[in-house]
């Protein structure tokens, strides 16, 4: 894969192209403290976002809010090309209208869509890379990023794609999401779905590249962060998201996010 990068003031853009092999994974389920915008040019992928599944066929745009769980995979050899824009929280917080399309929506909903101005967005990205050596490089960078965000916030230009169908794993993800506070083990999932624990484990490893237990922990951590952002106490966020041990929650939260719940709570307000 060939990669070129441009960065300015906490915003980073990667242009990635080349051949990917069958069973290409964009990591396993994960999230970031920054937002991400993927502008696809070529290639097909199956996308797992929170408990939803989407497919993109080559020219969609996808958005990820901070801490929104996601990953994608390709099931056959193919040429792919995309631009990835990573935007830090400071920019999002200081520019609410520009961040609206990214952050002000239900998690897992409205992530993938086709823009009627896709070619304009691509040309703006190409212009950023073409002018990296120019004295005006930073001006091209920030002005074109702002233009792209403005386009993405124009609802009349965006056509949302329908969710994909992977009925077996989709049904299990939805059941977990509905019963998250009460699910502790894969045996709990088995009891609710009537699938064997070994079958569920195999489904998760095949489709999501993680174990059911890892998925449960990440979903509970994601819920705890949402509760902390809403002003819940750390104790309430711990138990209301389904953790049964306070000290274990603190340890797991810090391990996954690199900060304590108290530190996160302070930065969120």
C-alpha positions as CSV (number, residue, x, y, z in Angstrom):
1,X,0.0,0.0,0.0
2,X,1.3,3.5,-0.9
3,X,0.6,6.3,1.7
4,X,1.2,10.0,1.6
5,X,0.3,12.3,4.5
6,X,-0.4,15.9,5.3
7,X,-0.9,17.5,8.7
8,X,-1.7,20.8,10.3
9,X,-2.7,21.9,13.8
10,X,-3.9,18.6,15.0
11,X,-5.7,17.5,11.8
12,X,-4.1,14.7,9.7
13,X,-4.9,13.5,6.2
14,X,-3.7,10.2,4.7
15,X,-4.0,9.2,1.1
16,X,-3.8,5.4,0.8
17,X,-3.9,3.3,-2.3
18,X,-2.7,-0.1,-3.6
19,X,-3.8,-3.7,-3.6
20,X,-5.2,-5.4,-0.5
21,X,-5.3,-9.1,-0.1
22,X,-8.3,-11.2,0.8
23,X,-9.2,-11.0,4.5
24,X,-7.8,-7.5,4.9
25,X,-8.8,-6.0,8.2
26,X,-8.7,-2.4,9.4
27,X,-7.7,-3.7,12.8
28,X,-10.4,-5.3,15.0
29,X,-13.2,-3.3,16.6
30,X,-11.7,-0.1,18.0
31,X,-12.4,3.5,18.7
32,X,-10.4,6.8,18.9
33,X,-10.4,10.0,20.9
34,X,-10.5,11.9,17.6
35,X,-13.0,11.9,14.8
36,X,-12.4,10.3,11.4
37,X,-13.7,10.9,7.9
38,X,-13.0,8.3,5.2
39,X,-13.4,9.4,1.6
40,X,-13.4,6.3,-0.6
41,X,-12.3,6.3,-4.3
42,X,-12.0,2.6,-5.1
43,X,-12.7,-0.7,-3.4
44,X,-15.4,-2.6,-1.5
45,X,-15.6,-3.4,2.2
46,X,-17.9,-4.7,4.8
47,X,-18.2,-2.2,7.7
48,X,-19.1,-2.9,11.3
49,X,-20.1,0.2,13.2
50,X,-21.3,-0.1,16.8
51,X,-24.0,-2.8,16.4
52,X,-24.7,-2.0,12.7
53,X,-23.4,-3.4,9.5
54,X,-22.9,-1.5,6.2
55,X,-21.3,-2.2,2.8
56,X,-19.5,0.3,0.7
57,X,-19.0,-0.2,-3.0
58,X,-16.2,2.2,-3.8
59,X,-17.2,5.9,-3.5
60,X,-19.0,6.3,-0.2
61,X,-18.0,8.6,2.6
62,X,-18.0,7.3,6.2
63,X,-17.8,9.2,9.5
64,X,-16.7,8.1,12.9
65,X,-17.3,10.3,16.0
66,X,-14.8,10.1,18.9
67,X,-15.1,6.8,20.7
68,X,-17.5,5.3,18.1
69,X,-16.7,1.6,17.7
70,X,-15.9,0.5,14.2
71,X,-13.8,-1.6,11.8
72,X,-13.9,-2.8,8.2
73,X,-12.8,-5.8,6.2
74,X,-12.4,-6.9,2.6
75,X,-13.2,-10.5,1.5
76,X,-11.3,-10.7,-1.7
77,X,-8.1,-9.4,-3.4
78,X,-8.7,-5.9,-4.9
79,X,-7.3,-2.5,-5.6
80,X,-8.4,0.1,-3.1
81,X,-7.9,3.9,-2.6
82,X,-9.2,6.2,0.1
83,X,-8.4,9.4,2.0
84,X,-8.6,9.4,5.8
85,X,-9.0,12.7,7.7
86,X,-8.4,12.6,11.4
87,X,-9.8,15.6,13.4
88,X,-8.9,16.3,17.0
89,X,-11.4,17.1,19.7
90,X,-10.1,20.7,20.1
91,X,-11.1,21.5,16.5
92,X,-14.5,19.8,16.9
93,X,-15.3,21.6,20.2
94,X,-14.3,25.0,18.8
95,X,-16.3,24.5,15.5
96,X,-19.7,23.1,16.5
97,X,-21.4,23.8,13.1
98,X,-18.7,22.1,11.2
99,X,-18.7,19.1,13.6
100,X,-22.4,18.7,13.5
101,X,-22.6,15.9,10.9
102,X,-19.9,14.0,12.7
103,X,-20.9,14.1,16.4
104,X,-24.6,15.0,16.6
105,X,-26.2,11.7,15.7
106,X,-27.0,8.3,17.3
107,X,-23.9,6.0,17.3
108,X,-24.0,3.6,14.4
109,X,-26.6,5.7,12.5
110,X,-25.8,7.9,9.5
111,X,-22.1,6.9,9.3
112,X,-22.1,5.9,5.6
113,X,-23.4,7.9,2.7
114,X,-22.8,9.0,-0.8
115,X,-22.2,12.7,-1.5
116,X,-23.4,14.3,-4.7
117,X,-20.2,16.4,-4.5
118,X,-17.9,13.5,-4.1
119,X,-15.7,14.6,-7.0
120,X,-15.4,18.1,-5.6
121,X,-14.3,16.6,-2.2
122,X,-11.7,14.5,-4.0
123,X,-10.4,17.5,-5.9
124,X,-10.1,19.5,-2.6
125,X,-8.0,16.7,-1.1
126,X,-5.8,16.4,-4.2
127,X,-5.2,20.2,-4.0
128,X,-4.0,19.9,-0.4
129,X,-1.3,17.3,-1.4
130,X,-0.4,19.1,-4.6
131,X,0.4,22.3,-2.7
132,X,2.4,20.8,0.2
133,X,5.6,22.6,-0.9
134,X,3.8,25.9,-1.5
135,X,4.1,28.9,0.8
136,X,0.4,28.7,1.0
137,X,0.3,25.0,2.0
138,X,-1.3,25.6,5.4
139,X,-3.9,27.9,3.9
140,X,-4.9,25.3,1.3
141,X,-5.0,22.7,4.1
142,X,-7.3,24.4,6.5
143,X,-9.5,26.2,3.9
144,X,-10.1,22.9,2.0
145,X,-10.8,20.9,5.1
146,X,-13.4,23.5,6.1
147,X,-14.9,23.4,2.6
148,X,-15.1,19.6,2.9
149,X,-16.8,19.8,6.3
150,X,-19.3,22.4,4.9
151,X,-20.2,20.0,2.1
152,X,-20.7,17.1,4.5
153,X,-23.1,19.3,6.5
154,X,-25.3,20.0,3.5
155,X,-28.1,17.4,3.9
156,X,-29.4,17.9,0.4
157,X,-26.0,16.6,-1.0
158,X,-25.9,13.4,1.0
159,X,-27.6,10.1,0.3
160,X,-27.4,7.7,3.2
161,X,-26.7,4.1,2.4
162,X,-28.9,1.3,3.8
163,X,-27.6,-1.1,6.3
164,X,-26.2,-4.4,5.0
165,X,-27.5,-7.8,5.9
166,X,-25.4,-10.3,7.8
167,X,-28.4,-11.6,9.7
168,X,-26.9,-14.0,12.2
169,X,-24.1,-11.8,13.6
170,X,-26.4,-8.7,13.2
171,X,-29.1,-10.3,15.4
172,X,-26.5,-11.2,18.1
173,X,-25.1,-7.7,18.2
174,X,-28.6,-6.2,18.6
175,X,-29.4,-8.6,21.4
176,X,-26.2,-7.7,23.2
177,X,-26.9,-4.0,22.7
178,X,-30.4,-4.4,24.2
179,X,-29.2,-6.4,27.2
180,X,-25.8,-5.0,27.7
181,X,-26.1,-4.2,31.4
182,X,-27.0,-7.8,32.2
183,X,-24.6,-9.7,29.9
184,X,-21.3,-10.8,31.6
185,X,-20.2,-13.8,29.6
186,X,-20.6,-15.6,26.3
187,X,-22.9,-18.1,28.2
188,X,-25.3,-15.2,28.8
189,X,-25.4,-14.5,25.1
190,X,-25.9,-18.2,24.4
191,X,-28.9,-18.3,26.7
192,X,-30.5,-15.3,25.0
193,X,-29.8,-16.4,21.4
194,X,-30.0,-20.2,21.8
195,X,-26.7,-20.5,19.8
196,X,-23.9,-22.5,21.4
197,X,-21.0,-20.6,23.1
198,X,-18.5,-22.1,20.7
199,X,-20.6,-21.1,17.6
200,X,-20.9,-17.5,19.0
201,X,-17.2,-17.4,19.6
202,X,-16.5,-18.5,16.1
203,X,-18.9,-16.0,14.6
204,X,-17.2,-13.1,16.4
205,X,-13.7,-14.2,15.5
206,X,-14.7,-14.7,11.8
207,X,-16.7,-11.5,11.4
208,X,-15.3,-9.1,14.0
209,X,-11.8,-10.4,14.6
210,X,-12.4,-10.2,18.4
211,X,-13.9,-12.5,21.1
212,X,-17.4,-12.0,22.4
213,X,-15.9,-11.0,25.8
214,X,-13.8,-8.3,24.2
215,X,-16.8,-6.9,22.4
216,X,-18.9,-6.8,25.6
217,X,-16.1,-4.9,27.4
218,X,-15.7,-2.4,24.6
219,X,-19.5,-1.8,24.4
220,X,-19.7,-1.3,28.2
221,X,-16.8,1.1,28.1
222,X,-18.4,3.0,25.3
223,X,-21.6,3.3,27.3
224,X,-19.8,4.3,30.5
225,X,-18.1,7.2,28.5
226,X,-21.5,8.4,27.2
227,X,-22.8,8.4,30.8
228,X,-19.8,10.3,32.0
229,X,-20.3,12.9,29.2
230,X,-23.9,13.3,30.4
231,X,-22.8,14.1,33.9
232,X,-23.2,10.8,35.7
233,X,-21.0,10.1,38.7
234,X,-18.2,7.6,38.1
235,X,-19.9,5.1,40.3
236,X,-23.2,5.4,38.5
237,X,-21.5,5.2,35.1
238,X,-19.7,2.0,36.2
239,X,-22.7,0.1,37.4
240,X,-25.2,1.5,34.9
241,X,-23.1,0.4,32.0
242,X,-23.0,-3.2,33.3
243,X,-19.7,-3.4,35.3
244,X,-20.1,-5.2,38.6
245,X,-16.7,-4.3,40.2
246,X,-15.7,-0.6,40.6
247,X,-12.0,-1.1,40.9
248,X,-11.9,-3.4,37.9
249,X,-13.9,-0.8,35.9
250,X,-11.3,1.9,36.7
251,X,-8.4,-0.5,35.7
252,X,-10.1,-1.5,32.4
253,X,-11.1,2.1,31.5
254,X,-7.5,3.3,32.0
255,X,-6.1,0.4,30.1
256,X,-8.3,1.0,27.0
257,X,-8.4,4.8,26.9
258,X,-5.1,5.7,28.6
259,X,-6.8,8.0,31.1
260,X,-8.9,7.4,34.3
261,X,-12.7,8.0,34.3
262,X,-12.1,11.0,36.5
263,X,-9.7,12.6,34.0
264,X,-12.1,11.8,31.2
265,X,-15.0,13.3,33.1
266,X,-13.0,16.5,33.7
267,X,-12.1,16.8,30.0
268,X,-15.7,16.2,28.8
269,X,-17.1,19.3,30.7
